[in-house]
Amino acid sequence: MRRIHHFWLLAISIILLHGCKEDDFPVPPASTVPDFTYVIDHDAVAPATVTFTNTSIVPERAGEVTYYWSFGDGESSETVNPVHTFQQPGAFVVNLVAVTTLSAEIKQVSKTLVIKNPNASGTPVYFTDGTFVFKALVNDDAPIFEQLPVTGIQNAYGMTIDTVHDHLYISDFDGGQILRTNLDGGEQVVFRSGLIGPNGLAVDYQTNQLYWDTDSGIQRGDLNSTDVNQLEDFVTGQANDPDGVAIDHSTRTLFWVNYNGGVWRKNLDGGAEAEIIPLVEGGSITVAGDRIYFDQYIASGDIHLKSANFDGSGIAVLATGISRVVYALAFEPDAQMIYWGDRNLGTIMRANPDGSGATPFYVSDGSSPRGIVFGEKF
């Protein structure tokens, strides 16, 4: 049987190689594909010079090609590999257009470059889109987010910031790990691995521990330990899948919200575990002042943002109509405002703690904001 099988495979291969002509199955010629890379000097601080390398693909059939560059600051060039200096800070959309003679193609590609302000001050704000980590400043200007050099994230939903040791922690749900970097995204390491669906993260500065959720409880690990397997169970037996965690340092209390129902609390010394608001289905929770803030799934496309006292009483509705379960919720202490992400709309919203004055802080189609955290103002 093997010989017969091999014979037929050989026969089919011969037919395919000799029985089909190129004109039987015409293959369309390749098209022009414009593209470029770039290197920014001066740590991307204005004034910064950018060296562009044209990596466009132009087939022979296309004929001659002319390149038109637009740098987003009012300047342009027709040089193949231009060098351009950006005198002012900002986010600049650089556009490259390739125009061919014989194939009469007009193709273009755009990329956004961030040139930083050397005198900028404000409160650092971070978020992840699930794959990358971004950073900007909260001040009187429109936020300009730059991508940090964090790599290897499979699907992140949560972040927290350790302002004592200047570290970012990023939970990688699909990767089953928590990453740690410096505040500029450098010196990346795996803090813990082999985890089950980590989302929310919270730092306890008094005991120097990091808390995170699993699909059935809450775990914690020693921030000083470099052992990627070091951890201990803090909450177990949670059938409704904890997703968000937050700590109130004044009362030494951990709060969490379950994806399939219930807001809970537990003292950090291990006592007084209790459900304080039943049936709430959410993804994020945070603490501001003497209240907790959390999201609640009401219906598809209608997620509510709510707040409550630490015992679950005094529930107030801050926002409605959020398009998807929230995985980005944080309090900015300097301006005393609550921030949340609407993933489907690529929007970060902010409002006063009572929900008044709600306005978009950042809008970028497809940005899917998650894991918002704030650093210390400078």
C-alpha positions as CSV (number, residue, x, y, z in Angstrom):
1,M,0.0,0.0,0.0
2,R,2.9,2.4,0.7
3,R,4.3,1.9,-2.8
4,I,0.9,2.6,-4.4
5,H,0.5,5.8,-2.3
6,H,3.9,7.0,-3.2
7,F,3.3,6.3,-6.9
8,W,0.1,8.5,-6.9
9,L,1.9,11.3,-5.1
10,L,4.7,11.2,-7.7
11,A,2.1,11.2,-10.6
12,I,0.2,14.1,-9.2
13,S,3.5,16.1,-8.7
14,I,4.5,15.5,-12.4
15,I,1.0,16.6,-13.6
16,L,1.3,19.8,-11.5
17,L,4.8,20.5,-12.7
18,H,4.3,19.8,-16.4
19,G,0.6,19.9,-17.1
20,C,0.0,23.5,-16.0
21,K,1.3,26.5,-17.8
22,E,1.8,29.9,-16.4
23,D,-0.9,31.3,-18.7
24,D,-3.4,28.7,-17.3
25,F,-3.2,30.3,-13.9
26,P,-2.1,33.9,-14.3
27,V,-0.5,35.4,-11.3
28,P,-1.1,39.1,-10.9
29,P,2.2,41.1,-10.8
30,A,3.3,42.4,-7.5
31,S,2.2,45.9,-6.5
32,T,4.3,48.8,-5.1
33,V,4.5,48.7,-1.3
34,P,5.7,52.0,0.3
35,D,7.4,51.7,3.8
36,F,10.1,53.2,5.9
37,T,12.0,53.0,9.1
38,Y,13.5,55.8,11.2
39,V,16.0,56.7,13.9
40,I,15.5,59.7,16.2
41,D,18.5,61.3,17.9
42,H,18.6,63.4,21.1
43,D,16.4,60.8,22.9
44,A,13.5,62.1,20.8
45,V,13.6,65.4,22.7
46,A,13.0,68.6,20.6
47,P,14.9,69.7,18.6
48,A,15.4,66.2,17.3
49,T,16.8,65.0,13.9
50,V,15.2,62.0,12.3
51,T,17.0,59.8,9.8
52,F,14.5,58.1,7.5
53,T,15.3,54.9,5.6
54,N,13.1,54.1,2.6
55,T,12.3,50.4,2.6
56,S,9.6,50.5,-0.1
57,I,9.2,47.5,-2.5
58,V,8.9,48.6,-6.1
59,P,8.6,45.8,-8.8
60,E,10.4,46.3,-12.1
61,R,7.2,46.4,-14.0
62,A,6.2,49.6,-12.1
63,G,8.9,51.7,-13.9
64,E,10.4,54.7,-12.3
65,V,9.2,55.8,-8.9
66,T,9.1,59.2,-7.2
67,Y,8.8,59.6,-3.5
68,Y,7.0,62.4,-1.7
69,W,7.5,62.9,2.0
70,S,5.4,65.0,4.3
71,F,6.7,65.3,7.8
72,G,3.6,66.6,9.5
73,D,5.2,69.9,10.6
74,G,4.6,71.8,7.3
75,E,7.9,70.5,5.7
76,S,8.3,68.1,2.8
77,S,10.9,66.3,0.7
78,E,11.3,64.3,-2.5
79,T,14.6,62.7,-1.3
80,V,14.7,58.9,-1.3
81,N,16.1,58.7,2.3
82,P,15.6,62.2,3.9
83,V,17.0,63.5,7.1
84,H,14.7,66.0,8.8
85,T,14.9,68.0,12.1
86,F,11.8,68.6,14.1
87,Q,12.2,71.9,16.0
88,Q,9.1,71.7,18.1
89,P,7.7,68.9,20.3
90,G,4.5,67.1,19.3
91,A,3.0,64.0,17.6
92,F,3.8,64.2,13.9
93,V,2.2,62.1,11.2
94,V,4.9,61.4,8.6
95,N,3.4,60.4,5.2
96,L,5.3,58.7,2.4
97,V,3.7,58.6,-1.1
98,A,5.2,56.5,-3.9
99,V,4.2,57.3,-7.5
100,T,5.2,55.0,-10.3
101,T,5.4,55.7,-14.1
102,L,4.6,52.5,-15.9
103,S,2.1,51.0,-13.5
104,A,0.6,54.4,-12.6
105,E,0.4,53.5,-9.0
106,I,-0.1,56.0,-6.1
107,K,0.5,54.3,-2.8
108,Q,1.1,55.8,0.6
109,V,2.0,54.9,4.2
110,S,1.8,56.9,7.4
111,K,3.5,56.6,10.8
112,T,3.3,58.8,13.8
113,L,6.5,60.1,15.5
114,V,6.5,61.6,19.0
115,I,9.0,64.4,19.6
116,K,9.1,65.2,23.3
117,N,9.1,68.6,25.0
118,P,12.3,69.1,27.1
119,N,10.4,71.4,29.5
120,A,7.2,69.3,29.9
121,S,6.0,68.6,33.4
122,G,2.9,66.9,34.7
123,T,1.7,63.6,36.1
124,P,2.9,60.5,34.1
125,V,0.0,58.3,32.9
126,Y,0.4,54.8,31.4
127,F,-1.9,52.3,29.7
128,T,-1.6,49.2,27.6
129,D,-3.6,48.2,24.5
130,G,-3.0,44.5,25.3
131,T,0.3,44.2,23.3
132,F,2.2,47.5,24.0
133,V,2.6,50.0,26.8
134,F,2.2,53.7,26.3
135,K,3.2,56.8,28.4
136,A,2.2,60.4,28.4
137,L,1.9,63.4,30.8
138,V,-1.3,64.9,32.3
139,N,-1.0,68.6,32.1
140,D,-2.7,71.5,30.3
141,D,-1.7,70.2,26.9
142,A,-3.4,67.4,24.8
143,P,-1.7,64.1,25.8
144,I,1.0,62.7,23.5
145,F,1.5,59.0,24.2
146,E,4.8,57.4,23.3
147,Q,5.2,53.6,23.0
148,L,7.6,52.2,25.6
149,P,10.1,49.4,24.7
150,V,8.2,46.7,26.4
151,T,8.1,43.4,24.4
152,G,6.7,39.9,24.5
153,I,3.2,40.7,25.9
154,Q,0.6,38.3,24.6
155,N,-2.5,39.9,26.0
156,A,-2.4,42.4,28.9
157,Y,-5.3,43.7,30.8
158,G,-3.9,45.2,33.9
159,M,-1.0,47.3,35.2
160,T,0.1,48.9,38.5
161,I,2.9,51.2,39.4
162,D,5.4,51.0,42.3
163,T,6.2,54.6,43.0
164,V,8.6,53.7,45.8
165,H,10.9,51.6,43.6
166,D,10.0,53.2,40.2
167,H,8.7,50.0,38.6
168,L,5.8,49.2,36.3
169,Y,4.1,45.8,36.6
170,I,2.1,44.5,33.7
171,S,-0.2,41.4,33.9
172,D,-0.1,39.2,30.8
173,F,-3.3,37.2,30.8
174,D,-2.6,34.9,27.9
175,G,1.1,34.6,28.8
176,G,0.3,33.6,32.4
177,Q,2.9,36.0,33.7
178,I,3.6,39.4,35.3
179,L,6.3,41.6,33.8
180,R,8.3,44.3,35.5
181,T,10.0,47.2,33.9
182,N,11.5,50.6,34.9
183,L,9.2,53.6,34.4
184,D,10.7,54.1,31.0
185,G,10.0,50.5,29.9
186,G,13.7,49.5,30.3
187,E,15.2,46.6,32.3
188,Q,12.3,44.3,31.6
189,V,12.1,41.0,33.5
190,V,9.6,38.4,34.3
191,F,8.4,38.9,37.8
192,R,6.2,35.8,38.1
193,S,5.3,33.1,35.6
194,G,3.1,30.0,35.4
195,L,0.1,32.0,36.6
196,I,-3.6,31.4,35.7
197,G,-5.2,34.4,34.0
198,P,-3.7,37.4,35.9
199,N,-5.6,40.7,35.3
200,G,-5.7,43.2,38.2
201,L,-2.6,44.2,40.2
202,A,-2.1,46.2,43.4
203,V,1.0,47.0,45.5
204,D,1.0,46.8,49.3
205,Y,3.9,49.1,50.3
206,Q,3.8,48.2,54.0
207,T,4.6,44.6,53.5
208,N,6.3,45.1,50.1
209,Q,4.0,42.7,48.2
210,L,2.2,42.6,44.9
211,Y,-1.4,41.2,44.7
212,W,-3.0,39.8,41.6
213,D,-6.1,37.8,40.7
214,T,-6.5,34.3,39.3
215,D,-9.6,32.6,37.9
216,S,-10.5,31.4,41.4
217,G,-8.8,33.7,43.9
218,I,-6.1,36.2,44.8
219,Q,-2.4,35.6,45.0
220,R,0.5,37.7,46.2
221,G,4.3,37.7,45.8
222,D,7.2,39.3,47.6
223,L,8.5,42.3,45.6
224,N,12.0,41.6,46.8
225,S,12.0,38.0,45.5
226,T,13.5,37.2,42.1
227,D,12.1,33.7,42.1
228,V,9.5,33.6,39.3
229,N,7.6,30.8,41.1
230,Q,7.4,32.5,44.5
231,L,3.8,33.2,45.5
232,E,1.2,32.4,48.1
233,D,-2.6,32.2,47.9
234,F,-4.4,35.0,49.8
235,V,-8.0,34.3,48.7
236,T,-9.3,31.0,47.5
237,G,-12.6,29.4,46.5
238,Q,-13.8,32.3,44.4
239,A,-16.1,30.6,41.8
240,N,-17.0,33.8,39.9
241,D,-13.5,34.7,38.5
242,P,-11.9,37.7,40.2
243,D,-10.7,40.3,37.7
244,G,-9.8,43.6,39.4
245,V,-8.0,44.2,42.7
246,A,-7.3,47.4,44.7
247,I,-5.9,48.3,48.1
248,D,-6.9,50.9,50.6
249,H,-3.7,51.5,52.5
250,S,-5.3,53.5,55.4
251,T,-7.7,50.7,56.4
252,R,-5.3,47.9,55.2
253,T,-8.1,46.4,53.1
254,L,-8.0,44.5,49.7
255,F,-11.0,44.9,47.4
256,W,-11.8,42.9,44.3
257,V,-14.6,42.6,41.7
258,N,-15.6,39.3,40.1
259,Y,-16.2,39.0,36.3
260,N,-19.2,36.8,37.0
261,G,-20.6,38.6,40.0
262,G,-19.8,40.2,43.4
263,V,-17.6,42.9,45.0
264,W,-15.6,41.5,47.9
265,R,-13.2,42.8,50.5
266,K,-10.6,41.2,52.9
267,N,-8.3,42.7,55.5
268,L,-4.6,42.4,54.5
269,D,-4.0,40.6,57.7
270,G,-6.1,37.8,56.4
271,G,-9.4,38.5,58.3
272,A,-12.9,39.7,57.6
273,E,-13.4,38.3,54.1
274,A,-16.9,39.2,52.9
275,E,-18.9,40.0,49.9
276,I,-20.1,43.6,50.1
277,I,-22.1,44.1,46.9
278,P,-23.6,40.9,45.3
279,L,-24.3,40.3,41.6
280,V,-21.9,43.0,40.3
281,E,-20.2,41.7,37.1
282,G,-17.1,43.8,36.4
283,G,-13.5,43.9,35.4
284,S,-11.9,46.8,37.3
285,I,-11.9,48.3,40.8
286,T,-10.0,51.2,42.4
287,V,-9.9,53.2,45.6
288,A,-10.1,57.0,45.9
289,G,-10.6,58.7,49.2
290,D,-13.1,56.7,51.3
291,R,-14.9,55.1,48.3
292,I,-14.4,52.3,45.9
293,Y,-15.0,52.7,42.2
294,F,-15.9,49.8,39.9
295,D,-17.6,48.9,36.6
296,Q,-20.8,46.8,36.3
297,Y,-22.1,45.0,33.3
298,I,-25.7,45.9,32.8
299,A,-26.2,44.8,29.2
300,S,-24.2,44.5,26.0
301,G,-22.9,47.9,25.2
302,D,-24.1,49.4,28.5
303,I,-21.5,49.1,31.2
304,H,-21.9,51.4,34.2
305,L,-19.2,53.0,36.3
306,K,-20.2,53.2,40.0
307,S,-18.8,54.1,43.4
308,A,-19.7,52.9,46.9
309,N,-18.6,53.2,50.5
310,F,-16.1,50.6,51.8
311,D,-18.9,48.6,53.3
312,G,-20.8,48.5,50.0
313,S,-23.4,51.0,50.9
314,G,-24.2,54.4,49.2
315,I,-23.9,53.1,45.7
316,A,-23.8,55.9,43.1
317,V,-23.8,55.8,39.3
318,L,-21.1,57.9,37.7
319,A,-21.3,56.9,34.0
320,T,-23.4,54.7,31.7
321,G,-23.3,53.4,28.1
322,I,-19.6,52.3,28.3
323,S,-19.3,49.9,25.3
324,R,-17.4,47.1,27.0
325,V,-16.3,45.6,30.3
326,V,-13.8,48.1,31.7
327,Y,-10.2,47.0,32.3
328,A,-8.8,50.5,32.8
329,L,-9.8,52.4,35.9
330,A,-7.7,54.7,38.0
331,F,-7.7,57.8,40.2
332,E,-5.4,60.7,39.4
333,P,-4.7,62.3,42.8
334,D,-3.3,65.7,41.8
335,A,-6.4,66.8,39.8
336,Q,-8.7,64.6,41.9
337,M,-10.2,62.9,38.8
338,I,-11.3,59.4,37.9
339,Y,-10.2,57.9,34.6
340,W,-11.6,54.9,32.7
341,G,-11.1,53.3,29.3
342,D,-13.8,52.5,26.7
343,R,-12.0,49.8,24.7
344,N,-14.4,49.6,21.7
345,L,-14.2,53.4,21.2
346,G,-10.5,53.7,21.8
347,T,-11.2,56.4,24.4
348,I,-9.9,57.3,27.8
349,M,-12.5,59.3,29.7
350,R,-12.1,61.3,32.9
351,A,-14.6,62.9,35.4
352,N,-14.9,64.4,38.8
353,P,-15.2,61.7,41.6
354,D,-19.0,62.1,41.5
355,G,-19.1,61.6,37.7
356,S,-19.7,65.2,36.8
357,G,-17.7,67.0,34.1
358,A,-17.0,63.8,32.1
359,T,-14.9,64.5,29.1
360,P,-12.6,62.5,26.7
361,F,-9.0,62.7,27.8
362,Y,-7.6,60.7,24.9
363,V,-9.1,59.3,21.7
364,S,-7.3,56.9,19.3
365,D,-9.3,54.5,17.1
366,G,-8.2,50.9,17.9
367,S,-6.2,51.8,21.0
368,S,-8.3,49.5,23.3
369,P,-7.1,51.2,26.6
370,R,-6.5,48.9,29.6
371,G,-4.6,49.1,32.8
372,I,-4.4,52.8,33.3
373,V,-2.0,53.9,36.1
374,F,-0.5,57.2,37.2
375,G,3.0,58.1,38.5
376,E,4.0,60.9,40.7
377,K,3.7,64.5,39.4
378,F,7.0,66.4,38.5
